[in-house]
Amino acid sequence: MLVLGIDPGTALCGFGVVEEGEGSDARLIDYGAIATSADLPLPERLQRVHAALTELIARHRPASVAVEELFFARNARTALSVGHARGVALLAAAQAGLPVYEYTPRQVKQAIAGYGSAPKEQVQEMVRLVLGLDFVPEPDDAADAVAVAICHLHSARLNDIISQAQ
């Protein structure tokens, strides 16, 4: 199973493509961040994020998309901006006919580090270890997106185990 993880944002929208391997193995296929300039109007920034995500979906053909849910932000403007980017990510997945799974930052941290309040550095290190990498994916937004994809793989695996036991 191939999963596209997305950490939405209008300045930087992180993405990570992770493939489920044998047992608990997972393999990093692609990662990065879609950057847009603050000088551009919001509709154009969103269009660029949408176009890039659509291209990533067409190139990798994931089985599903995992998107980080909006966390409570102190800055309403930032929350709205992230919300717009989330909408664009959901739209790109829906247009491709892909199932979308959403995870809170706390759920992602719990799945990756075993602790829902784990610091960012611990989550990034666990991403590195889980994937057997010599590096932490950069920028932070990309590492976060990879973590979201891994979270989904773990959740999907657990759901399969539960459904088989019933």
C-alpha positions, -999 to 999 in steps of 0.1 A, spaced: 0 0 0 13 34 -10 2 64 11 5 101 4 8 121 37 1 158 37 10 185 62 -11 213 48 0 250 46 -1 278 21 36 289 26 49 253 28 27 223 22 47 192 32 42 159 15 56 124 20 49 92 0 55 60 21 51 24 10 41 -4 34 66 -32 34 68 -66 49 58 -68 86 63 -35 102 87 -22 75 79 9 56 99 26 28 101 63 19 94 69 -18 93 107 -20 90 137 2 93 175 1 74 207 4 54 227 -20 64 263 -15 44 294 -25 54 330 -22 37 353 3 37 379 -25 11 359 -45 -26 364 -38 -41 335 -18 -62 321 -47 -30 317 -68 -11 301 -39 -39 276 -34 -40 269 -71 -3 261 -71 -6 238 -41 -36 220 -58 -17 216 -90 14 202 -73 -7 178 -52 -26 167 -83 7 160 -101 21 141 -71 -11 119 -70 -8 112 -107 29 104 -105 28 81 -75 -8 68 -76 -12 62 -39 -39 40 -25 -50 66 0 -42 101 13 -36 110 49 -40 146 59 -31 163 92 -61 178 108 -61 215 118 -48 221 152 -60 249 174 -40 279 165 -37 311 185 -34 331 153 -68 330 135 -52 341 102 -28 312 103 -56 288 111 -77 301 82 -47 298 59 -40 262 69 -77 255 66 -77 267 30 -47 245 22 -64 215 39 -94 221 16 -72 221 -15 -55 188 -4 -89 172 3 -102 184 -31 -71 170 -50 -76 136 -33 -114 136 -40 -108 145 -76 -85 115 -79 -112 93 -62 -89 84 -33 -100 77 2 -89 104 27 -80 98 63 -74 126 88 -53 125 119 -48 151 146 -12 161 155 -17 142 188 -27 110 170 3 113 147 27 118 176 11 88 195 15 66 164 51 76 157 66 82 191 42 65 214 34 97 232 8 122 221 28 152 234 61 142 220 83 171 209 89 177 172 125 165 174 115 131 189 89 126 162 114 134 135 140 110 150 113 83 151 105 89 114 142 84 107 143 52 127 111 37 114 121 42 78 158 32 84 171 65 71 205 81 76 188 115 77 156 133 88 135 144 59 136 182 55 121 207 58 101 201 90 68 202 70 80 173 49 90 153 80 56 160 95 39 148 63 59 116 63 49 111 99 12 114 89 17 88 62 33 64 87 6 71 112 -20 60 86 0 28 77 0 19 115 -37 27 118 -46 8 87 -26 -22 99 -43 -21 133 -78 -19 117 -70 -49 95 -59 -69 126 -91 -59 144 -114 -68 115 -97 -102 110 -102 -110 147 -140 -104 145 
